[in-house]
Amino acid sequence: MKRKTGQVSVTPIIINEKLGDFFIDIAKLVFAGVVLSTLLDITSDKLLVLLLGIGATIGLMLLGFKFYKNKGGK
């Protein structure tokens, strides 16, 4: 029976990196949507849209950075 010592699995690192990219891209899209909707006056309640958009952007970015932080293979 062979033992595998000193080998690190590459799959979790790749998945975490891709998930981090995904959430950061979604955060950018949400931010762009908020800015465009505010500039184009699509909605009547601008403050609510801005607060929700900024909150979603920050939340998604933090989630994306959390996946990048776990990229080390923990």
Secondary structure in CASP SS format (residue, H / E / C, confidence):
PFRMAT SS
TARGET T0000
AUTHOR 0000-0000-0000
METHOD secondary structure of the structure
MODEL  1
M C 1.00
K C 1.00
R C 1.00
K C 1.00
T C 1.00
G C 1.00
Q C 1.00
V C 1.00
S C 1.00
V C 1.00
T H 1.00
P H 1.00
I H 1.00
I H 1.00
I H 1.00
N H 1.00
E H 1.00
K H 1.00
L H 1.00
G H 1.00
D H 1.00
F H 1.00
F H 1.00
I H 1.00
D H 1.00
I H 1.00
A H 1.00
K H 1.00
L H 1.00
V H 1.00
F H 1.00
A H 1.00
G H 1.00
V H 1.00
V H 1.00
L H 1.00
S H 1.00
T H 1.00
L H 1.00
L C 1.00
D C 1.00
I C 1.00
T C 1.00
S C 1.00
D C 1.00
K H 1.00
L H 1.00
L H 1.00
V H 1.00
L H 1.00
L H 1.00
L H 1.00
G H 1.00
I H 1.00
G H 1.00
A H 1.00
T H 1.00
I H 1.00
G H 1.00
L H 1.00
M H 1.00
L H 1.00
L H 1.00
G H 1.00
F H 1.00
K H 1.00
F H 1.00
Y H 1.00
K H 1.00
N H 1.00
K H 1.00
G H 1.00
G C 1.00
K C 1.00
END
